[in-house]
Amino acid sequence: MTDFFEALIRGDVAAVESVLRTLDEPGRRALGDELIAHVRRRRDNWWWGKEATALAVAAVGTLSTATKAATLLGRRSVALRDADPEPVVSAARQRGVTWLAALAYQLAERLRRREPWEGWHFTAGLLLAEKVTPPTGDAFVAGWACALGWRRPHPGQQQTPLLDRLRADPFLDVLLPRLFDVDGVGAELSIGGDGQAVPRALAALASEGRLDRAALLDGVLGRLLRGDRPGALRPFLTLHDLLAPSADEVAPRASTYLRLLADAPGPVAATAQRALRGAPVELEALSDAARTVLTRPEKALVRAQLSWLDRLARLHPGWTAEIADILSVGAVHPAADVRDRAAALARRHGHQPVATVTIVVPGDELPPPQPAPALLPITEVDELVEEVSGLLGRRWTAPAVERVLDGLVRLGTTERDRLATALLPVLRRAQVGAYDHMWSMFNLSVQLNGVLLAAAASPEAATRRDQWSGILSQSLTRTLRPFRDRPAVEPARHSALTLVYCARLAEIGQRLDGRDDTGLLAVPTHTTGALDPAVLYERLAALGDRPVWQWDLTQALLRLPVGVDEALATRAATLGTRAGDELARWLRGDALPALFYEVHTVGRRKRARTYDYGYDRLPVRRTVVASAPPEGVADPLGLLTVPALPVGQDRGHDGWGGLWPALLPGHRGLAAAHLVPEVASAAQEDAQDTARVLPVLAECAGLGGPALDLALAYGLCARHEADRVAALDALLILAAAGELDAPGVGGQLGALAADSQVTLMRVATPLRDAVAAGARLSVWRLLAAALPPLLAAPTTPRGTPDLLTLAAETAGATGVHIEVPGLADVVARGGTSRLVTEARRLTTVLAG
C-alpha cells in the first residue's frame, strides 16, 4: 500500500480513489487500520486542502463507522476548511456507506465556536448530499452565519446574489430561529460587504412573505433583551430598522421596548425609544422607564427623553403634574446642560424645586493608603503546582512570578522527585514548551518555560544548561554593580527588564542542580516588589559564608528603598562577606544615581522598503520621556537610559512590561519612563491591558516626575474601560498618599489632547468617578491645568465642554479659586454654544 500513502500525502484524490476501487471490504478495513496508524505517526504533518480531501476520501472508503471517521477527521492536524465534499460523497456512494449523515453530524459537533468556518462548508456539503435536517448547535449556526456573508469564489462561476441564495437555502427555515439564540453570532453576520447584507436580505424575504415578519421582529427583540457585545448586536439593530415596525406592531410589544429603553446599551435603548415615540403608550407604563432613562449617562438619549416627555405633557394636560415629577429626576443629571434643561422643563410644567444647600469640602476625602504585604512563600509542592497550573496561559504578575521562582528553588532542591511527579503532567496538559534557537535566549516566556520544565524533568534541565551558560556569560559583563568608576560597555540590544529577568532565570535554572536551597534573596516583602533592607540583611546573615548568586543579589539590591541607612550598613559590613560588603555600600549611597528626565514628542519610525502593513496603523506622534545616566556613571544594562525612540521602534516587552515596577520599586519615575510607550498604546493604538500596571506603579516609592504624569494622562484616555479604571485607581492611590502631581497630570493631558494625540472624550467618566470617590480637589487642580492648552488649541478638542462642566462642579464643591488662563477669552466670544455656556458657568463659579 505504499502507493496509496504516497498519493495520500500528495493530495492525489484520483489516485486514492483508484486504489480503493481495487479492494474488497476486508481489504478496505485492513487498510483503514493502517490509515489510522499512519496519521497518528505523522504528528508533524498538517492536512490542508487537497491533502485533507484525500484523507477524507480514504477515511470514508476504509473505516467501518462514522465515529472512527469523525475521530480521524476531527484531529487538530486536519483542516477541513478547503476540503471538497464531492469526492467524499462519491466514495461513500461507491462503497455503499450508510453513515455519511452520522459522520456529518459528528463533525458538526466538533466544530470550534471560535472558528466556526473551519470545516463548515465540508460538513454542510455532506448534509446537503444526504438531504437531512441540519444540526442546530451553536458552532454550526455560527458557521452558517459566516457562509451567508462570505461565499468561497469558484473560478468561472458568477457569484449568486445573497438574496437569491438565502431564498433557496435549504437550511434557512431550521437555522434562522437559532440566529437569535446563539451568543456572538451577530459578529459572523457582519462578515462580508458593508456588514448589512444579511439584514437587508432577511428584511427583503420578510416583505416577500418568504419569512414570517412577526417571528423576525420577536427574534430581534429577544436577542436585544439578552444582550451581547456591541458589534454582535449591530446587525440585529440594522434588521430592526429595516423592518421599521409600525405603531400597531410596537403596541403589543411595548413592555419589551420599555425594558430595552431602561436597561439596554445606548444604541439599543435609542432604537427602543424611537419605536415607542410613534406608538400609543400609557403614562403609567412609561413612568418607571422614563425615570431610569433620565439618570443614564448617554446625553443624547436623555435629551430625547426630555423632549418626548415635554411633548406628552402638552398633548395630555391631565398628565402634566406626573410628567413634571418625572422631569425633576433629570435635574440631578451629572451633565450640567442636561440638568439645566430638565429643571427648566420641570418648572414649566409646574414642579417646584426643593431648596438645596451646597457643602464646601476644601480638600480630598480619601482614606489613607494601606500598604499590602507580600504573600507568604510557597512551602508545599501541591501549593506550588496549583499556583503554576492557575497561571499557565495567563498574564503573570510580578508577585506570582517571584513566589513561583522562590518555590521552585526551595522545593526543586529539597522535594525534587515529588515536584517533578506532580508538575510534569500539568505542563504537558498546557503544552508548555521551550526552544533552543538563538532568538529564544533573551525571551522571557521561553526562559520561564525552560525553568518550569527543568524542575519537572531532569533531562530537560540537561538540555538547557548550555543556553543558560550562554545567557550568563553574555550578562556577566553587564553586572550592575558598581555604577560608578567602571569602563563603559557596548549598549545592550535588549531592554534592561529582559536582560535582568533572563539572567535571573538562567541562574535559577542552574540552582536546581543543588541541594537544600534556602530560597531567593530577592523575594519581595511588599506586593510592589519592594524589599525591606533589614530582611535582606537577615537573609545574608543566615547564609553565612555560603556562596551568593550574583543576579539574585543584584535584583535584591534594586528592590531596596532609596536612602542611606548607616546603622544597618555597619551591621552588614560586619558580616565579613562579599555580599555583606555590597549591601553596606548600597545602603551608604552607592546605589542608582538621581536622573534627569526630558519630555520629547517623537514621530513614526521610517516606512519599511517592502510592504509595511503596520506603518499606517501607527500614531503619527507620541510624547515620551527620555533619560540618560549622569556623567561618570556607567549603564551596562540600559537601565538608566530611556531613549526617545520613534513610534513603532519602541522596545517591546512581549507582554511582560508589568514587571517593571517590581524591578525598580523604589524608582517610580524611572520605571514609568520605561513604561510610557506601552501605556500610550492603550490610548493611541487601542491596545488592551497595557495600562493595568499603573496602580502597581502608583504604589511604588520615589518621585514620579513627568513620566508618571504622562503615563497617567495616557491611561485616562485609554480605549478600553479596564485600562481607564486602572488609571483611575492609580490616581486615587497617589492622591490618598499625597503624592499626586495633579497639575502635572493635567498639563500633560491638556497638551496631548490639544496635539490630537488622545481622545479627550474618554476622560470625563474616570474623572467623575474620582470625584465620587472623594478626590474633588485633586480633580479640580488637574482640570485647572488641563483646560488652558485645550482652550488655546486651534480647534477645541471634543469633550472640552464636559471638562469645563466638571471643573465648575469641583471648583464650587471645594471653594478653591484657581485661575484658568484663556477662560475669559472663550466667554468673550459670546453665543450659546456649549463650549461658551460651560466656560461662562465656570467663570461664574470662580467669581462667586
C-alpha positions in Angstrom: 0.0 0.0 0.0 3.0 2.3 -0.4 1.4 3.9 -3.5 -1.8 4.6 -1.5 0.0 6.5 1.3 2.2 8.4 -1.2 -0.9 9.5 -3.1 -2.5 10.5 0.2 0.5 12.7 1.2 0.5 14.3 -2.3 -3.2 15.0 -2.0 -3.9 13.0 -5.2 -7.6 12.3 -4.8 -7.9 10.4 -8.0 -5.1 8.0 -7.1 -6.6 7.3 -3.7 -9.9 6.6 -5.3 -8.3 4.3 -7.8 -6.6 2.2 -5.1 -9.9 2.0 -3.1 -11.8 0.6 -6.2 -9.4 -2.4 -6.3 -10.1 -3.5 -2.7 -12.8 -5.7 -1.3 -14.5 -4.9 2.1 -12.0 -6.9 4.3 -9.1 -5.2 2.4 -10.6 -1.8 2.9 -11.0 -2.3 6.7 -7.4 -3.6 6.9 -6.2 -0.5 5.1 -8.3 1.6 7.5 -6.4 0.3 10.4 -3.1 1.2 8.6 -4.5 4.7 7.8 -5.2 5.5 11.4 -1.8 4.3 12.5 -0.2 6.4 9.6 -2.0 9.6 10.6 -1.0 9.1 14.3 2.6 8.6 13.4 2.8 11.7 11.3 2.3 14.2 14.1 4.3 16.9 12.4 2.0 16.7 9.3 -0.9 19.1 8.7 -3.6 18.1 6.3 -4.8 21.0 4.2 -6.9 21.5 1.0 -6.3 18.6 -1.4 -4.5 16.6 1.3 -7.5 16.9 3.6 -9.8 15.9 0.8 -7.7 12.8 0.0 -7.7 11.9 3.7 -11.5 12.3 4.0 -12.0 10.1 0.9 -9.7 7.5 2.4 -11.5 7.6 5.7 -14.9 7.1 4.2 -13.6 4.5 1.9 -11.8 2.3 4.5 -13.2 2.9 8.0 -16.1 1.0 9.4 -18.1 3.5 11.4 -18.9 7.2 11.4 -17.3 7.6 14.9 -13.9 6.3 13.6 -14.0 8.6 10.6 -15.1 11.6 12.7 -12.3 10.9 15.2 -9.7 10.8 12.4 -11.0 13.9 10.5 -11.6 15.8 13.8 -7.9 15.7 14.7 -6.3 19.1 15.3 -3.9 18.5 12.5 -6.7 18.0 9.9 -8.0 21.3 8.5 -11.2 20.7 6.5 -11.7 24.4 5.6 -10.9 23.9 1.9 -11.7 20.2 1.7 -14.0 19.3 -1.2 -17.0 17.2 -0.1 -18.0 15.9 -3.6 -15.2 13.2 -3.9 -16.1 12.1 -0.4 -19.8 11.7 -1.2 -18.8 9.8 -4.4 -16.5 7.5 -2.5 -19.3 6.8 0.1 -21.8 6.1 -2.7 -19.3 3.8 -4.5 -18.8 1.8 -1.2 -22.4 1.8 -0.1 -21.8 3.7 3.1 -24.9 4.4 5.1 -23.5 6.5 7.9 -22.4 9.6 5.9 -25.1 11.7 7.6 -24.0 10.5 11.0 -20.4 11.5 10.1 -21.6 15.0 9.2 -23.5 15.3 12.5 -20.4 14.3 14.5 -18.1 16.6 12.5 -20.7 19.4 13.2 -20.3 18.7 16.9 -16.5 19.1 16.6 -16.7 22.5 15.0 -15.0 25.1 17.2 -17.2 28.0 18.2 -14.3 30.5 17.9 -13.5 29.3 14.3 -16.9 28.0 13.0 -15.8 28.4 9.4 -13.2 25.7 9.9 -14.8 22.6 8.2 -18.3 24.1 8.0 -18.6 24.1 4.2 -17.3 20.5 4.1 -19.8 19.4 6.8 -22.6 21.3 5.1 -21.8 19.6 1.8 -22.2 16.1 3.3 -25.5 17.2 4.9 -26.8 18.5 1.6 -25.8 15.4 -0.2 -27.7 13.3 2.3 -30.7 15.7 2.3 -31.0 15.6 6.1 -32.1 18.2 8.6 -29.1 20.4 9.6 -27.8 20.3 13.2 -28.6 23.4 15.3 -25.5 23.5 17.6 -24.0 26.9 18.3 -20.9 26.4 16.2 -22.8 25.1 13.2 -25.2 28.0 13.3 -22.3 30.4 13.5 -20.6 28.7 10.6 -23.9 29.1 8.6 -23.9 32.8 9.5 -20.4 33.2 8.2 -21.3 31.4 5.0 -24.2 33.9 4.4 -21.9 36.9 4.3 -19.0 35.2 2.5 -19.1 32.7 -0.2 -16.0 30.9 -1.4 -15.3 32.0 -5.0 -15.3 29.4 -7.7 -13.3 30.2 -10.9 -15.5 30.7 -13.9 -18.7 30.9 -11.8 -20.7 34.0 -11.3 -21.5 34.8 -7.7 -25.2 34.3 -6.9 -26.7 37.4 -5.1 -27.2 36.8 -1.4 -30.9 37.3 -1.6 -31.3 34.5 -4.2 -29.0 32.2 -2.2 -30.9 32.8 1.0 -34.3 32.4 -0.6 -33.3 28.9 -1.8 -31.2 27.9 1.2 -32.4 24.5 2.5 -31.0 25.4 6.0 -32.9 28.7 6.2 -36.2 27.6 8.0 -34.4 25.4 10.5 -31.4 27.6 11.4 -33.0 31.1 11.2 -34.6 31.0 14.7 -31.3 29.9 16.2 -29.6 33.1 14.8 -31.4 35.0 17.6 -30.3 32.5 20.3 -26.6 32.0 19.7 -24.4 34.5 21.6 -22.0 36.4 19.5 -23.4 35.2 16.2 -24.0 38.8 15.1 -20.3 39.2 14.6 -20.4 36.4 11.9 -23.5 38.1 10.3 -21.4 41.2 9.8 -18.8 39.4 7.6 -18.6 40.5 4.0 -19.7 43.6 2.2 -20.7 46.5 4.4 -21.9 44.3 7.2 -25.5 44.9 6.4 -26.1 42.5 3.5 -27.7 39.7 5.6 -30.1 42.1 7.5 -31.2 43.6 4.1 -31.7 40.1 2.6 -33.8 38.9 5.7 -35.9 42.1 5.5 -36.5 41.6 1.8 -37.6 38.0 2.4 -40.0 39.2 5.0 -41.5 41.7 2.6 -41.9 38.9 0.1 -43.7 36.8 2.6 -41.0 34.1 2.4 -40.3 34.7 6.1 -42.7 35.5 8.9 -42.3 39.2 9.7 -43.6 38.9 13.3 -41.3 36.0 14.0 -38.3 38.1 12.8 -39.3 41.1 14.9 -39.8 38.9 18.0 -36.5 37.2 17.4 -34.7 40.6 17.1 -36.3 41.8 20.3 -35.4 38.6 22.2 -31.8 38.9 21.1 -31.6 42.6 22.2 -33.1 41.7 25.5 -30.5 39.0 26.2 -27.7 41.5 25.2 -24.3 40.8 23.6 -21.2 42.7 22.6 -21.9 45.9 20.7 -20.5 44.6 17.4 -22.6 41.4 17.7 -25.8 43.5 18.3 -25.3 45.8 15.4 -26.8 43.5 12.7 -29.9 43.0 14.7 -30.4 46.7 15.2 -30.0 47.1 11.5 -32.6 44.4 10.8 -35.0 46.1 13.3 -34.6 49.5 11.5 -35.1 47.8 8.1 -38.3 46.1 9.3 -39.4 49.5 10.6 -42.2 48.2 12.8 -45.4 50.2 12.7 -47.3 51.6 15.8 -49.6 48.6 15.6 -46.7 46.2 15.8 -44.9 48.1 18.6 -48.0 48.5 20.9 -48.4 44.7 21.8 -44.6 44.6 22.4 -44.5 47.8 24.4 -43.4 46.1 27.6 -40.3 44.7 25.8 -39.4 48.0 24.3 -39.7 49.7 27.7 -37.3 47.2 29.2 -34.8 47.9 26.4 -35.3 51.6 26.9 -34.4 51.4 30.6 -31.7 48.7 30.7 -30.2 48.1 27.3 -26.9 49.6 26.0 -27.2 53.1 24.5 -27.8 52.2 20.8 -30.4 49.6 21.7 -32.2 51.9 24.1 -32.2 54.7 21.4 -33.8 52.2 19.0 -36.5 51.3 21.6 -37.1 55.0 22.3 -37.7 55.8 18.6 -40.1 52.9 18.3 -42.1 53.8 21.3 -42.4 57.5 20.4 -44.5 56.6 17.5 -46.8 54.2 19.4 -49.5 54.8 22.0 -48.0 54.1 25.4 -49.8 54.6 28.8 -48.0 57.0 31.1 -48.2 54.5 34.0 -46.2 52.0 31.9 -43.7 54.7 30.7 -43.1 56.3 34.1 -40.6 53.9 35.6 -38.6 53.5 32.4 -38.5 57.3 31.9 -37.2 57.9 35.4 -34.4 55.4 34.7 -33.5 56.9 31.4 -33.2 60.4 32.9 -30.3 59.1 35.1 -28.4 57.4 32.3 -25.1 58.9 31.1 -26.0 58.9 27.4 -26.9 62.6 27.0 -28.5 62.2 23.5 -30.8 59.6 24.9 -31.7 61.7 27.9 -32.3 64.8 25.8 -34.6 62.8 23.5 -36.5 61.6 26.6 -36.9 65.1 27.9 -38.3 66.2 24.6 -40.7 63.3 24.5 -42.0 63.9 28.0 -42.4 67.6 27.2 -44.5 66.8 24.1 -46.6 64.3 26.1 -47.3 67.0 28.8 -48.5 69.4 26.1 -50.6 66.7 24.4 -52.2 65.4 27.6 -52.9 68.2 30.1 -54.1 65.6 32.6 -50.6 64.1 32.8 -48.8 67.4 33.4 -48.2 67.0 37.2 -46.9 63.5 37.0 -44.7 64.3 34.0 -43.3 67.3 35.9 -42.4 65.0 38.7 -40.6 62.6 36.3 -38.8 65.5 34.6 -37.4 66.6 38.0 -35.4 63.4 38.1 -33.2 64.7 35.3 -32.5 67.9 37.4 -29.7 66.0 39.1 -28.0 64.5 36.0 -24.2 64.7 36.0 -24.2 66.7 32.8 -24.9 70.4 33.6 -26.6 71.2 30.3 -29.0 68.2 30.7 -29.5 69.2 34.3 -30.5 72.7 33.3 -32.8 71.6 30.5 -34.6 69.1 32.8 -35.0 71.6 35.6 -36.4 74.2 33.2 -39.0 71.8 31.7 -40.0 70.6 35.2 -40.6 74.2 36.3 -42.5 74.9 33.1 -44.9 72.1 33.9 -45.4 73.1 37.5 -42.8 71.3 39.5 -41.5 73.3 42.5 -37.8 72.6 43.2 -36.6 71.9 46.7 -34.0 74.3 48.0 -30.6 72.7 48.3 -27.6 73.6 50.4 -24.1 73.2 48.9 -21.5 72.0 51.4 -18.0 73.1 50.5 -15.2 70.4 51.1 -11.9 72.2 50.7 -9.8 69.1 50.1 -9.9 65.5 49.1 -11.7 63.0 51.3 -9.8 59.8 50.7 -8.9 57.0 53.1 -5.2 56.7 53.8 -3.5 54.0 51.7 -2.8 50.7 53.4 0.4 49.1 52.2 -0.2 45.4 51.4 2.5 42.9 52.5 3.7 40.3 50.1 2.1 36.8 50.1 3.8 34.2 52.2 6.3 32.0 50.4 5.2 28.7 48.9 6.4 25.8 51.1 4.3 22.8 49.8 4.6 21.0 46.5 0.9 20.9 46.0 0.6 24.6 46.5 3.3 25.3 44.0 1.8 23.1 41.4 -1.6 24.6 41.9 -0.1 28.1 41.6 1.6 27.2 38.3 -1.5 25.5 36.9 -3.6 28.6 37.6 -1.0 30.9 35.9 -0.3 28.9 32.7 -1.9 30.6 29.7 -2.4 33.9 31.6 -0.5 37.1 32.1 1.8 36.6 35.1 2.1 39.4 37.7 5.3 40.2 39.4 4.2 38.7 42.8 3.2 35.5 41.1 6.5 35.3 39.3 8.5 35.8 42.4 6.5 33.3 44.5 6.8 30.6 41.9 10.5 31.2 41.3 11.2 31.1 45.0 9.1 27.9 45.4 10.9 26.2 42.5 14.3 27.0 44.1 13.2 25.8 47.6 11.2 22.7 46.6 13.2 21.9 43.4 16.2 21.1 45.6 14.5 19.6 48.7 11.5 17.8 47.1 12.8 17.3 43.6 11.1 13.9 42.9 7.7 14.9 44.3 7.8 18.2 42.5 8.7 16.5 39.2 5.9 13.9 39.5 3.2 16.5 40.3 4.4 19.3 37.9 5.2 17.4 34.7 1.5 16.4 33.9 0.4 20.0 34.4 3.0 21.3 32.0 2.2 18.6 29.4 -1.5 19.4 29.5 -0.8 23.1 29.0 1.6 22.2 26.1 4.4 24.2 27.7 7.5 24.2 25.5 10.9 25.8 25.4 13.3 26.3 22.5 17.0 26.3 21.8 17.1 28.9 18.9 19.2 31.9 19.3 16.2 34.2 19.4 14.9 32.4 22.4 17.9 33.2 24.7 16.5 36.5 25.7 12.9 35.7 25.6 11.2 35.8 29.0 8.4 33.4 28.2 10.8 30.8 26.7 13.1 31.1 29.7 10.4 30.8 32.3 9.0 27.7 30.5 12.5 26.3 30.4 12.9 26.7 34.2 9.5 25.1 34.8 10.4 22.1 32.5 13.8 21.8 34.2 12.1 21.5 37.6 9.7 18.9 36.2 12.1 16.7 34.2 15.9 16.3 34.9 16.7 15.5 31.2 15.2 18.9 30.2 17.5 20.6 32.7 20.5 19.0 31.0 19.4 20.3 27.6 19.0 23.8 28.9 22.4 24.1 30.6 24.3 25.3 27.5 21.7 28.0 26.8 21.7 29.2 30.5 25.5 29.3 30.4 25.4 31.4 27.3 23.0 33.9 28.8 25.1 34.3 31.9 28.3 34.6 30.0 26.8 37.4 27.9 25.3 39.0 31.0 28.4 38.8 33.2 30.0 41.9 31.6 26.7 43.7 32.3 26.5 43.2 36.0 25.0 46.3 37.6 27.4 46.8 40.4 29.1 49.2 40.7 27.6 52.0 38.6 30.5 54.4 39.1 34.1 54.2 38.2 33.8 51.3 35.7 34.5 51.2 32.0 31.7 51.6 29.6 30.4 48.6 27.6 28.6 48.3 24.3 24.9 49.3 24.7 22.6 46.5 25.3 20.4 45.3 22.4 17.6 44.1 24.7 15.7 46.0 27.3 17.1 46.0 30.9 13.9 44.2 32.0 14.6 41.3 29.6 18.3 41.1 30.5 17.8 41.1 34.3 15.0 38.6 34.3 16.6 36.3 31.7 19.8 36.3 33.7 17.9 35.6 36.9 16.0 32.7 35.2 19.2 31.2 33.8 20.8 31.4 37.3 17.7 29.8 38.9 17.8 27.0 36.4 21.4 26.2 37.4 20.5 26.4 41.1 18.0 23.5 40.6 21.0 21.1 40.4 21.9 21.9 44.1 20.5 20.7 47.4 18.6 22.3 50.3 18.5 25.8 48.8 17.0 28.4 51.3 15.4 30.4 48.5 15.8 33.7 46.7 17.4 36.7 48.3 15.3 39.0 46.1 11.8 37.7 47.2 9.9 41.0 47.9 8.3 41.9 51.2 5.7 44.1 49.5 3.3 43.5 46.6 5.1 46.2 44.6 8.3 44.2 44.7 9.9 46.3 47.4 12.3 44.5 49.8 12.9 45.6 53.4 16.7 46.2 53.9 16.5 44.5 57.4 15.0 41.4 55.8 17.8 41.2 53.2 20.4 41.6 55.9 18.8 38.7 57.8 18.9 36.5 54.7 22.5 37.3 54.1 23.4 36.6 57.7 21.6 33.3 57.6 23.6 32.3 54.5 26.9 32.7 56.4 29.8 32.0 54.1 27.8 30.1 51.6 28.1 31.5 48.0 25.6 34.1 46.9 24.2 34.1 43.4 25.1 37.2 41.6 21.9 38.1 39.8 19.7 37.2 42.8 21.7 39.7 44.9 21.6 42.3 42.1 17.8 42.2 41.9 17.6 42.3 45.7 19.6 45.5 45.9 17.5 47.1 43.2 14.4 46.4 45.3 15.7 48.3 48.4 14.3 51.7 49.2 16.2 54.8 48.3 18.1 56.4 51.1 21.1 56.0 53.4 20.9 53.7 56.5 24.3 53.9 58.2 23.4 51.8 61.1 22.3 48.8 59.0 25.2 49.4 56.7 27.6 49.0 59.6 25.9 45.7 60.6 26.1 44.4 57.0 29.8 45.2 56.8 30.5 43.2 59.9 29.2 40.0 58.2 32.6 39.8 56.6 31.3 38.5 53.3 31.4 40.0 49.8 27.6 40.2 49.7 27.5 41.9 53.1 30.1 44.5 51.8 28.0 45.2 48.7 24.8 45.7 50.8 26.8 48.1 53.0 28.0 50.1 50.1 24.4 50.2 48.7 23.0 51.4 52.0 25.6 54.1 52.2 24.5 55.6 48.9 26.4 53.7 46.2 23.1 52.9 44.5 21.2 54.1 41.5 22.0 57.8 40.9 19.4 60.5 40.5 18.4 61.1 36.9 17.1 64.0 34.9 14.2 63.5 32.5 13.3 65.2 29.3 9.9 65.1 27.6 10.0 64.6 23.8 7.4 64.3 21.1 8.5 61.8 18.5 7.1 60.8 15.1 6.6 57.4 13.5 9.5 55.2 12.5 10.6 55.1 8.9 8.5 53.1 6.5 10.0 49.8 5.5 11.2 49.4 2.0 9.0 46.3 1.5 5.2 46.2 2.1 4.8 47.8 5.5 1.3 46.8 6.7 1.6 48.2 10.2 3.1 51.6 9.3 -0.2 53.3 8.6 -1.7 52.0 11.8 0.9 53.7 14.0 0.0 57.0 15.6 1.6 60.0 13.9 3.0 61.4 17.1 3.7 60.3 20.6 5.1 62.1 23.7 7.7 60.1 25.6 10.2 60.7 28.4 13.9 60.2 27.9 16.7 59.8 30.4 20.4 59.3 30.4 22.9 58.5 33.2 24.8 61.4 34.7 28.4 61.9 33.7 30.8 59.3 35.1 28.1 56.8 35.7 28.1 53.5 33.7 24.8 52.0 32.5 25.7 48.5 31.2 22.1 47.2 31.0 20.5 50.4 29.7 18.6 50.5 33.0 19.2 54.3 33.4 19.0 55.1 29.7 15.5 55.6 28.2 15.9 56.7 24.6 13.2 58.8 22.8 12.6 56.2 20.1 10.2 56.7 17.2 6.7 55.3 17.4 6.9 51.6 16.3 10.5 51.3 17.2 9.9 51.1 20.9 11.5 48.2 22.8 8.6 45.9 23.4 8.5 43.6 26.4 6.4 40.8 24.9 3.6 41.3 27.4 6.0 41.4 30.4 6.1 45.2 30.9 4.1 44.8 34.0 7.3 43.5 35.7 9.0 47.0 35.6 7.6 48.2 38.9 8.9 45.1 40.7 12.3 45.5 39.1 12.6 49.1 40.4 10.0 49.6 43.2 11.9 52.5 44.8 12.3 54.4 41.5 8.8 55.1 40.3 9.8 57.7 37.8 12.4 55.6 36.1 10.0 52.6 35.8 7.3 54.9 34.4 9.7 56.3 31.8 10.3 52.7 30.5 6.6 52.1 30.5 5.3 55.2 28.8 5.3 53.9 25.2 3.5 50.7 26.4 0.8 52.7 28.3 0.4 55.1 25.5 -0.5 52.3 23.1 -3.7 51.8 25.2 -4.8 55.3 24.2 -3.3 55.6 20.7 -3.4 52.1 19.3 -6.4 50.6 21.2 -4.1 48.1 22.9 -5.8 46.3 25.8 -4.4 45.8 29.4 -1.2 47.8 28.8 -2.3 50.4 31.3 -3.2 48.0 34.1 0.3 48.3 35.5 -0.5 51.9 36.7 -1.9 51.0 40.1 1.2 49.0 41.0 3.4 51.8 39.7 1.5 54.2 41.9 2.1 52.1 45.0 5.8 52.2 44.4 8.1 54.7 46.1 10.2 57.5 44.7 9.4 60.7 42.6 7.2 60.0 39.7 8.2 63.1 37.7 7.0 63.8 34.2 7.0 60.1 33.2 4.4 59.2 35.8 2.3 62.2 34.9 2.4 61.3 31.2 1.6 57.7 31.9 -1.5 58.7 33.9 -2.6 61.1 31.2 -2.4 58.4 28.6 -4.1 55.9 30.9 -7.1 58.1 31.5 -7.6 58.3 27.7 -7.3 54.5 27.1 -9.6 52.9 24.6 -10.7 50.1 27.0 -12.6 50.6 30.2 -10.4 48.3 32.2 -7.3 50.4 31.4 -9.1 53.6 32.3 -10.2 52.1 35.6 -6.6 51.2 36.3 -5.5 54.8 35.6 -8.3 56.0 38.0 -7.1 53.6 40.7 -3.6 54.9 40.3 -4.7 58.5 40.5 -6.7 57.8 43.7 -3.8 55.9 45.3 -1.4 58.8 44.7 -4.0 61.4 45.8 -4.6 59.5 49.0 -0.9 59.3 49.7 -0.5 63.0 49.0 1.9 62.1 46.1 -0.3 63.1 43.1 1.1 65.9 41.0 -2.4 66.9 39.8 -1.3 70.0 37.8 1.5 67.9 36.2 -1.0 65.2 35.1 -3.5 67.9 33.9 -0.8 69.7 31.9 0.2 66.6 30.2 -3.4 65.6 29.5 -4.2 69.1 28.0 -1.1 69.0 25.8 -1.8 65.6 24.5 -5.4 66.4 23.6 -4.5 69.8 22.1 -2.0 67.9 19.9 -4.7 65.4 18.8 -2.7 62.5 20.3 -5.6 61.2 22.5 -9.4 61.1 22.5 -10.3 63.6 25.2 -14.0 62.4 25.5 -12.8 59.3 27.3 -11.5 61.3 30.3 -14.7 62.6 31.8 -16.0 59.3 33.2 -12.9 58.3 35.2 -12.5 61.9 36.5 -16.2 61.9 37.6 -15.6 58.6 39.3 -12.6 60.1 41.1 -14.8 63.0 42.3 -17.4 60.5 43.6 -14.6 58.7 45.4 -13.6 61.9 47.3 -10.8 63.4 45.2 -12.6 66.7 44.4 -9.6 69.0 45.0 -7.2 66.8 43.0 -9.6 66.6 40.1 -10.1 70.4 40.1 -6.4 71.1 40.2 -5.9 68.6 37.4 -8.6 70.2 35.3 -7.4 73.7 36.0 -4.0 72.7 34.4 -5.6 70.8 31.5 -8.0 73.5 30.4 -5.6 76.3 29.2 -3.9 74.2 26.4 -7.4 72.9 25.4 -8.9 76.3 25.2 -5.9 77.7 23.3 -5.9 74.9 20.7 -6.7 76.0 17.1 -9.6 73.5 17.2 -11.1 72.9 20.6 -11.0 69.1 21.2 -14.3 67.3 21.5 -15.1 66.7 25.2 -13.7 70.1 26.4 -17.2 71.3 27.5 -17.6 68.2 29.6 -14.4 69.0 31.4 -15.5 72.6 31.9 -18.7 71.4 33.5 -16.8 69.1 35.8 -14.4 71.9 36.6 -17.3 74.2 37.6 -18.7 71.5 39.9 -15.4 70.7 41.6 -14.4 74.3 41.9 -17.7 75.1 43.6 -17.5 72.0 45.8 -14.1 72.8 47.1 -14.3 76.6 47.2 -10.7 76.8 46.0 -10.0 79.6 43.4 -7.5 78.7 40.7 -7.1 81.0 37.7 -7.7 79.3 34.3 -5.8 81.2 31.6 -7.9 81.5 28.4 -11.2 81.1 30.1 -12.2 84.8 29.8 -11.3 84.8 26.0 -13.8 81.9 25.4 -16.5 83.7 27.4 -15.9 86.9 25.4 -16.8 85.1 22.2 -20.4 85.2 23.2 -23.1 83.0 21.8 -24.9 79.9 23.1 -22.6 77.2 22.0 -22.0 74.6 24.7 -18.3 75.5 25.0 -19.2 79.1 25.7 -22.0 78.2 28.0 -19.9 75.9 30.2 -17.0 78.4 30.2 -19.4 81.0 31.4 -20.6 78.6 34.1 -17.1 78.1 35.4 -16.4 81.8 35.3 -19.5 82.4 37.4 -18.4 79.8 40.0 -14.9 81.3 40.2 -16.2 84.8 40.6 -18.7 83.7 43.3 
